[in-house]
């Protein structure tokens, strides 16, 4: 009886604290709901899929690379892994976002860059929004900056020339160009997720990855998950 009363009191306190933390939005969960609830920071549960894949592959404290990282907390596919002592590289074109990563994810390597397999100048469109993307410029511009390959960025990171465990790419219709800019032989992600906004984009990604030893294993909304069929030694 005493244990039951303590559990009830803890549940009431947890609901009260969460309501305060959520700007007085009621939670209203009972003890069993608290016990079974699952924490997710991503938009459609992609971080849970990533964690599940990692656990199934026996990866505990892995390395991730997040291209188009957007925000260290909001809609993040890698924060849940960070909380479980993973570390990695977060890349975004917006310097203000990278400042946030440096503040809230100091254990990571955070880089302001536009990633592409196309050497070119670019400018940012829809800055600060979830649809932020880059536009390739035909001619050099005083207001533009140069793209970099993912290989170039990783070569300057603490994880240079070593296999990574999880690669996430979310770059608003520029995803295939990011994917093609990394050496899958050198970095060989154990699994990866990449956004495909239509059937044509999905087919292009599959045609690129499947001959390289990757298999589509899950699809969540627009995000495709692939796992390597050729595990490298980690």
LUMROSE-644402 format. One record per residue: residue in three letters; residue number from 1; x, y, z of N, C-alpha, C, O in turn. Coordinates in steps of 0.1 Angstrom, whole numbers. Example, Ala and Ser with C-alpha at 12.3 -4.5 7.8 and 13.67 -1.06 7.14 Angstrom:
2
NODE    r    k   n_px   n_py   n_pz  ca_px  ca_py  ca_pz   c_px   c_py   c_pz   o_px   o_py   o_pz
NODE  ala    1    132    -57     78    123    -45     78    132    -33     78    142    -33     85
NODE  ser    2    128    -22     71    137    -11     71    129      0     79    134     11     80
# end
This chain:
234
NODE    r    k   n_px   n_py   n_pz  ca_px  ca_py  ca_pz   c_px   c_py   c_pz   o_px   o_py   o_pz
NODE  unk    1      8    -12      0      0      0      0      9     13      0      6     22     -7
NODE  unk    2     20     12      8     28     24      9     35     26     -5     36     38     -9
NODE  unk    3     39     16    -12     46     17    -25     36     23    -35     40     32    -43
NODE  unk    4     23     19    -34     13     25    -43     11     40    -40     10     47    -50
NODE  unk    5     11     44    -28      9     58    -24     21     66    -29     19     77    -34
NODE  unk    6     33     61    -27     45     68    -32     45     69    -47     48     80    -52
NODE  unk    7     41     59    -54     40     59    -68     30     69    -73     32     77    -82
NODE  unk    8     18     70    -66      8     80    -70     13     94    -68     11    103    -76
NODE  unk    9     20     96    -56     26    109    -53     36    113    -64     36    125    -68
NODE  unk   10     45    104    -67     55    107    -77     49    110    -91     54    119    -98
NODE  unk   11     38    103    -94     32    105   -107     25    119   -107     26    126   -117
NODE  unk   12     19    123    -97     13    136    -96     23    147    -97     21    157   -104
NODE  unk   13     34    145    -90     45    155    -90     51    156   -104     54    167   -109
NODE  unk   14     53    144   -111     59    144   -124     50    152   -134     54    159   -142
NODE  unk   15     37    149   -133     27    156   -141     27    171   -139     27    179   -149
NODE  unk   16     28    175   -126     29    190   -123     41    196   -129     41    207   -135
NODE  unk   17     53    190   -127     66    195   -132     66    196   -147     70    206   -153
NODE  unk   18     61    185   -154     61    186   -168     51    196   -174     54    203   -184
NODE  unk   19     40    198   -167     31    209   -171     37    222   -170     35    231   -179
NODE  unk   20     45    225   -159     52    237   -158     63    239   -169     64    250   -175
NODE  unk   21     70    228   -171     81    229   -182     75    231   -196     82    236   -204
NODE  unk   22     62    226   -198     56    227   -211     47    240   -211     37    240   -219
NODE  unk   23     50    250   -204     42    263   -204     28    260   -201     19    266   -207
NODE  unk   24     25    252   -190     12    249   -185      3    241   -194     -9    242   -194
NODE  unk   25      9    234   -204      2    225   -212      1    211   -204     11    205   -201
NODE  unk   26    -12    207   -201    -13    195   -193     -8    183   -199     -8    181   -212
NODE  unk   27     -2    174   -191      3    161   -196     -7    150   -193    -11    142   -201
NODE  unk   28    -11    149   -180    -22    139   -176    -18    125   -178    -27    117   -183
NODE  unk   29     -6    121   -175     -2    107   -176     -3     99   -163      0    105   -153
NODE  unk   30     -6     86   -164     -6     78   -152      7     71   -150     16     72   -159
NODE  unk   31      9     64   -140     22     57   -137     26     48   -148     38     48   -152
NODE  unk   32     17     40   -153     20     30   -164     24     37   -177     33     33   -184
NODE  unk   33     17     48   -180     20     56   -192     34     62   -191     42     62   -200
NODE  unk   34     38     67   -179     51     72   -177     62     61   -179     72     63   -185
NODE  unk   35     59     49   -173     68     38   -174     71     33   -188     82     29   -191
NODE  unk   36     60     34   -197     61     29   -210     64     39   -221     66     36   -233
NODE  unk   37     63     52   -217     65     62   -227     79     62   -233     89     58   -226
NODE  unk   38     81     67   -245     93     67   -252     97     81   -256     88     88   -262
NODE  unk   39    109     85   -254    113     99   -257    118    100   -271    126     92   -276
NODE  unk   40    113    110   -278    118    112   -292    118    127   -295    110    135   -290
NODE  unk   41    129    132   -302    131    146   -305    128    149   -320    126    160   -324
NODE  unk   42    128    138   -328    127    140   -343    113    143   -347    104    142   -339
NODE  unk   43    111    146   -360     98    150   -365     88    138   -366     77    139   -362
NODE  unk   44     93    126   -370     84    115   -372     89    102   -365     86     91   -369
NODE  unk   45     98    104   -355    103     92   -348    115     86   -355    119     75   -352
NODE  unk   46    122     94   -364    134     89   -371    145     85   -361    153     76   -363
NODE  unk   47    146     93   -350    156     90   -340    154     77   -333    164     70   -329
NODE  unk   48    142     73   -331    139     60   -325    143     48   -335    148     38   -331
NODE  unk   49    140     51   -348    144     41   -358    159     39   -358    165     28   -359
NODE  unk   50    167     51   -357    181     51   -357    186     43   -345    196     35   -346
NODE  unk   51    180     46   -333    184     39   -321    182     24   -322    190     16   -317
NODE  unk   52    170     21   -327    167      6   -329    177     -1   -338    181    -12   -335
NODE  unk   53    180      5   -349    190     -1   -358    203     -2   -352    210    -13   -353
NODE  unk   54    207      8   -344    220      7   -337    220     -4   -327    230    -12   -326
NODE  unk   55    210     -6   -320    209    -16   -310    209    -30   -317    215    -39   -312
NODE  unk   56    202    -31   -328    201    -44   -335    215    -48   -341    218    -59   -343
NODE  unk   57    223    -38   -344    236    -40   -349    247    -40   -339    259    -42   -342
NODE  unk   58    243    -39   -326    253    -40   -315    262    -28   -314    273    -29   -309
NODE  unk   59    257    -16   -318    265     -4   -317    260      4   -305    248      8   -304
NODE  unk   60    269      6   -295    265     12   -282    268     27   -283    259     36   -282
NODE  unk   61    281     31   -283    284     45   -283    291     49   -296    303     49   -297
NODE  unk   62    283     51   -306    288     52   -320    291     67   -324    291     76   -316
NODE  unk   63    294     68   -337    298     81   -343    287     84   -353    284     76   -362
NODE  unk   64    281     96   -353    272    100   -363    277    112   -370    285    120   -366
NODE  unk   65    272    114   -383    274    126   -391    260    131   -395    253    123   -402
NODE  unk   66    256    143   -392    243    148   -394    245    161   -404    249    171   -399
NODE  unk   67    241    159   -416    242    169   -426    228    176   -429    219    169   -432
NODE  unk   68    228    189   -426    215    195   -426    209    194   -412    197    191   -410
NODE  unk   69    217    196   -402    214    192   -388    203    201   -382    195    197   -374
NODE  unk   70    201    213   -387    190    223   -385    191    228   -370    192    241   -369
NODE  unk   71    189    220   -360    188    225   -346    193    214   -337    191    202   -339
NODE  unk   72    200    218   -326    206    207   -317    195    200   -309    198    189   -304
NODE  unk   73    183    205   -308    172    198   -301    160    196   -310    156    185   -312
NODE  unk   74    154    207   -315    142    207   -322    143    199   -335    151    202   -344
NODE  unk   75    135    189   -337    134    180   -348    148    173   -351    151    170   -363
NODE  unk   76    155    171   -341    169    165   -343    168    150   -344    161    143   -336
NODE  unk   77    175    144   -354    175    130   -355    187    124   -347    188    112   -346
NODE  unk   78    195    132   -341    207    127   -334    208    130   -320    217    125   -313
NODE  unk   79    200    139   -314    200    143   -300    198    131   -291    205    129   -281
NODE  unk   80    189    122   -295    187    110   -286    199    102   -285    203     96   -275
NODE  unk   81    207    101   -297    219     93   -296    230    101   -288    237     94   -281
NODE  unk   82    230    114   -289    239    122   -281    237    120   -266    247    118   -259
NODE  unk   83    224    119   -262    221    116   -248    226    102   -244    228    100   -232
NODE  unk   84    228     93   -254    233     80   -251    248     78   -253    253     68   -256
NODE  unk   85    254     90   -253    269     91   -253    275     88   -267    287     85   -268
NODE  unk   86    267     89   -278    272     90   -291    278    104   -293    275    113   -286
NODE  unk   87    288    105   -302    293    118   -306    295    118   -321    296    108   -327
NODE  unk   88    296    130   -327    298    131   -341    300    145   -346    304    154   -339
NODE  unk   89    296    147   -359    297    159   -366    283    164   -371    276    157   -377
NODE  unk   90    280    177   -367    268    183   -372    271    194   -381    280    203   -379
NODE  unk   91    265    194   -393    268    204   -404    255    211   -408    245    205   -410
NODE  unk   92    257    224   -409    245    232   -414    251    245   -420    262    249   -417
NODE  unk   93    243    251   -429    248    263   -437    246    275   -428    251    286   -432
NODE  unk   94    238    274   -418    234    286   -410    243    288   -398    243    279   -389
NODE  unk   95    252    298   -398    261    300   -386    254    302   -373    260    298   -363
NODE  unk   96    242    308   -373    235    309   -360    231    296   -354    232    293   -342
NODE  unk   97    228    286   -363    224    273   -358    237    266   -353    236    259   -343
NODE  unk   98    248    268   -360    260    262   -355    265    267   -341    270    260   -333
NODE  unk   99    262    280   -339    265    286   -326    256    279   -315    261    277   -304
NODE  unk  100    244    276   -319    235    269   -309    241    255   -307    241    250   -295
NODE  unk  101    245    248   -317    251    235   -315    263    235   -306    265    227   -297
NODE  unk  102    272    246   -308    284    247   -299    280    249   -285    287    245   -276
NODE  unk  103    269    256   -283    264    259   -269    257    246   -263    260    243   -251
NODE  unk  104    249    240   -270    240    229   -265    246    215   -267    242    206   -260
NODE  unk  105    255    214   -277    261    201   -280    276    202   -281    282    199   -291
NODE  unk  106    282    206   -270    297    209   -270    305    197   -272    317    198   -275
NODE  unk  107    300    185   -270    307    173   -272    309    169   -287    316    160   -290
NODE  unk  108    301    176   -295    302    173   -310    311    183   -317    315    193   -312
NODE  unk  109    315    179   -329    322    188   -338    311    194   -347    304    187   -355
NODE  unk  110    310    207   -346    299    215   -353    305    224   -364    313    232   -361
NODE  unk  111    300    222   -376    306    229   -388    296    236   -396    285    231   -399
NODE  unk  112    299    249   -399    291    257   -408    296    255   -423    307    259   -426
NODE  unk  113    288    248   -431    293    245   -445    281    241   -453    271    236   -448
NODE  unk  114    282    242   -466    273    237   -476    279    225   -482    290    226   -488
NODE  unk  115    273    213   -482    279    201   -487    273    198   -501    261    198   -503
NODE  unk  116    282    194   -510    278    190   -523    290    183   -530    301    185   -527
NODE  unk  117    286    175   -540    296    169   -549    300    179   -561    308    176   -569
NODE  unk  118    292    190   -561    294    200   -572    302    211   -567    297    219   -558
NODE  unk  119    315    213   -571    322    225   -567    316    238   -572    316    240   -585
NODE  unk  120    311    246   -564    304    258   -569    302    268   -558    304    265   -546
NODE  unk  121    298    280   -562    293    290   -552    278    288   -549    271    283   -558
NODE  unk  122    274    291   -537    260    289   -534    255    301   -526    263    309   -521
NODE  unk  123    242    302   -525    235    311   -516    224    303   -508    219    294   -514
NODE  unk  124    221    308   -496    211    301   -488    197    307   -491    196    319   -492
NODE  unk  125    187    298   -492    173    302   -493    165    298   -482    168    287   -476
NODE  unk  126    155    305   -478    146    302   -467    154    300   -454    151    291   -446
NODE  unk  127    163    309   -451    172    308   -440    164    308   -427    154    315   -425
NODE  unk  128    167    298   -418    161    297   -405    149    288   -405    144    285   -394
NODE  unk  129    144    284   -416    132    276   -417    136    261   -419    147    258   -422
NODE  unk  130    126    253   -416    129    238   -418    131    235   -433    137    225   -436
NODE  unk  131    127    244   -442    129    242   -456    141    249   -461    143    251   -474
NODE  unk  132    150    254   -452    162    260   -457    170    252   -466    172    240   -463
NODE  unk  133    175    257   -477    183    250   -486    193    259   -493    193    271   -490
NODE  unk  134    201    253   -502    211    261   -509    207    262   -524    201    252   -529
NODE  unk  135    211    272   -530    209    274   -544    223    276   -551    230    285   -547
NODE  unk  136    226    267   -560    239    268   -567    239    280   -577    230    281   -585
NODE  unk  137    250    288   -576    251    300   -585    259    296   -597    269    289   -596
NODE  unk  138    255    301   -608    262    298   -621    275    305   -621    285    301   -628
NODE  unk  139    276    317   -615    289    325   -615    293    329   -601    284    330   -592
NODE  unk  140    305    330   -598    310    335   -585    303    348   -580    300    356   -589
NODE  unk  141    300    349   -568    293    360   -563    299    365   -550    304    357   -542
NODE  unk  142    299    378   -548    305    384   -536    297    380   -523    302    380   -512
NODE  unk  143    284    377   -525    276    373   -514    275    357   -512    269    353   -503
NODE  unk  144    281    350   -522    280    336   -521    292    330   -514    302    337   -512
NODE  unk  145    292    317   -511    303    309   -505    305    296   -513    296    292   -520
NODE  unk  146    316    290   -511    319    278   -518    313    266   -511    313    265   -499
NODE  unk  147    309    256   -519    305    243   -514    317    235   -510    328    238   -515
NODE  unk  148    315    225   -502    326    216   -498    320    202   -499    308    200   -498
NODE  unk  149    329    192   -502    325    178   -501    324    174   -487    331    180   -478
NODE  unk  150    316    164   -484    316    158   -470    329    152   -467    333    153   -455
NODE  unk  151    336    146   -476    350    141   -474    359    152   -469    367    150   -459
NODE  unk  152    358    164   -475    367    175   -470    364    179   -456    373    182   -448
NODE  unk  153    351    180   -452    347    184   -439    352    173   -429    357    176   -418
NODE  unk  154    349    161   -432    353    150   -423    368    149   -421    373    145   -410
NODE  unk  155    375    152   -432    390    151   -431    396    161   -421    407    159   -415
NODE  unk  156    388    172   -418    393    181   -408    386    179   -394    388    187   -385
NODE  unk  157    379    169   -393    371    166   -380    379    156   -372    389    150   -376
NODE  unk  158    375    154   -359    382    144   -351    380    129   -356    386    120   -351
NODE  unk  159    371    128   -366    368    114   -370    373    111   -384    367    103   -391
NODE  unk  160    384    118   -388    389    117   -401    394    103   -404    400     96   -396
NODE  unk  161    390     98   -416    394     85   -421    391     73   -412    398     63   -411
NODE  unk  162    380     74   -405    375     62   -397    361     60   -400    353     69   -402
NODE  unk  163    356     47   -399    342     44   -403    333     51   -393    336     52   -381
NODE  unk  164    322     56   -398    311     62   -390    300     52   -389    299     43   -397
NODE  unk  165    292     54   -378    281     44   -376    268     49   -382    260     40   -387
NODE  unk  166    265     62   -382    252     66   -387    254     79   -395    260     89   -389
NODE  unk  167    250     80   -407    250     92   -415    235     96   -417    227     88   -423
NODE  unk  168    232    108   -414    219    114   -416    220    126   -426    228    135   -424
NODE  unk  169    212    126   -437    212    136   -447    198    142   -448    189    134   -452
NODE  unk  170    196    155   -446    184    161   -448    186    175   -453    188    185   -446
NODE  unk  171    187    176   -466    192    188   -473    182    193   -484    186    200   -493
NODE  unk  172    169    191   -482    159    197   -491    162    196   -505    166    207   -511
NODE  unk  173    161    185   -511    162    182   -526    177    183   -531    179    181   -543
NODE  unk  174    186    185   -521    200    184   -525    207    172   -519    219    171   -519
NODE  unk  175    199    163   -514    204    151   -506    213    142   -514    224    138   -509
NODE  unk  176    210    139   -527    218    130   -535    232    136   -537    242    128   -538
NODE  unk  177    233    149   -538    246    155   -541    254    155   -528    267    153   -529
NODE  unk  178    248    155   -517    255    153   -504    261    139   -503    272    137   -500
NODE  unk  179    252    130   -506    255    116   -505    267    112   -514    276    105   -510
NODE  unk  180    267    118   -526    278    115   -536    291    122   -532    301    119   -538
NODE  unk  181    291    130   -522    303    138   -519    311    131   -508    321    136   -504
NODE  unk  182    306    119   -503    314    112   -493    318     99   -498    311     92   -505
NODE  unk  183    330     95   -494    336     81   -498    330     71   -489    333     70   -477
NODE  unk  184    321     62   -495    315     52   -487    325     41   -484    323     32   -475
NODE  unk  185    336     40   -492    347     31   -489    354     35   -477    358     26   -468
NODE  unk  186    357     48   -475    365     52   -464    357     53   -451    361     48   -440
NODE  unk  187    345     59   -452    337     61   -440    326     51   -437    322     49   -425
NODE  unk  188    322     44   -447    313     32   -446    303     33   -434    305     25   -425
NODE  unk  189    293     41   -435    283     41   -424    276     28   -422    273     21   -432
NODE  unk  190    275     23   -410    268     11   -407    253     12   -412    247      2   -417
NODE  unk  191    247     24   -410    234     26   -415    233     41   -418    240     49   -412
NODE  unk  192    223     45   -426    222     59   -430    207     62   -432    199     53   -436
NODE  unk  193    203     75   -431    190     79   -434    191     91   -443    200    100   -441
NODE  unk  194    182     92   -453    183    103   -463    169    106   -467    160     97   -469
NODE  unk  195    166    119   -469    153    123   -473    151    122   -488    159    126   -496
NODE  unk  196    139    116   -492    135    116   -506    121    121   -507    111    115   -502
NODE  unk  197    119    132   -513    106    139   -513     96    134   -524     84    137   -524
NODE  unk  198    101    125   -533     92    119   -543     98    106   -548    109    102   -544
NODE  unk  199     91     99   -556     95     86   -561    107     86   -569    116     78   -568
NODE  unk  200    109     97   -577    121     98   -586    133     99   -577    144     93   -580
NODE  unk  201    132    107   -566    144    109   -557    147     96   -550    159     93   -548
NODE  unk  202    137     89   -546    139     76   -539    146     66   -549    155     59   -545
NODE  unk  203    142     65   -561    148     56   -571    162     60   -573    171     51   -574
NODE  unk  204    165     73   -575    179     77   -577    188     73   -565    199     69   -567
NODE  unk  205    183     75   -553    191     71   -541    193     56   -541    204     52   -538
NODE  unk  206    183     49   -543    184     34   -543    194     29   -554    202     20   -551
NODE  unk  207    193     35   -565    202     31   -576    216     34   -573    225     27   -579
NODE  unk  208    218     44   -565    232     48   -561    237     39   -550    249     34   -550
NODE  unk  209    229     36   -540    233     29   -528    233     14   -529    243      7   -524
NODE  unk  210    224      8   -536    223     -6   -536    235    -13   -543    239    -24   -537
NODE  unk  211    240     -8   -554    252    -15   -559    264    -13   -550    274    -20   -552
NODE  unk  212    264     -4   -540    275     -2   -531    273    -10   -518    280     -8   -508
NODE  unk  213    263    -19   -518    262    -28   -507    253    -23   -496    255    -26   -484
NODE  unk  214    243    -14   -499    233    -10   -489    219    -14   -493    216    -15   -505
NODE  unk  215    211    -17   -483    198    -22   -485    188    -13   -478    190    -10   -466
NODE  unk  216    177    -10   -485    166     -2   -478    160    -11   -468    155    -22   -471
NODE  unk  217    160     -6   -455    154    -14   -444    142     -8   -437    135    -15   -430
NODE  unk  218    140      5   -439    129     12   -433    126     25   -440    134     31   -446
NODE  unk  219    113     29   -440    109     41   -446     99     48   -436     89     43   -432
NODE  unk  220    103     60   -432     94     68   -423     91     81   -429    100     90   -431
NODE  unk  221     79     83   -434     74     95   -441     83     97   -453     83     88   -462
NODE  unk  222     91    108   -453    100    110   -465    114    104   -463    122    104   -472
NODE  unk  223    117     99   -451    130     94   -448    133     80   -451    125     71   -446
NODE  unk  224    143     77   -459    147     63   -462    158     59   -453    168     66   -451
NODE  unk  225    157     47   -447    168     41   -439    175     30   -447    168     21   -452
NODE  unk  226    188     30   -448    196     19   -454    206     14   -444    211     21   -436
NODE  unk  227    208      1   -445    219     -5   -437    229    -12   -446    226    -17   -457
NODE  unk  228    241    -11   -441    252    -17   -449    252    -32   -448    250    -38   -437
NODE  unk  229    253    -39   -459    254    -54   -459    269    -58   -458    271    -70   -458
NODE  unk  230    278    -49   -457    292    -52   -456    297    -45   -444    303    -34   -445
NODE  unk  231    296    -50   -432    300    -44   -420    315    -43   -420    322    -53   -421
NODE  unk  232    321    -31   -418    335    -29   -416    338    -31   -401    329    -31   -393
NODE  unk  233    351    -34   -398    355    -36   -384    355    -22   -377    360    -12   -382
NODE  unk  234    348    -22   -365    347    -10   -357    353    -12   -344    353     -2   -336
# end
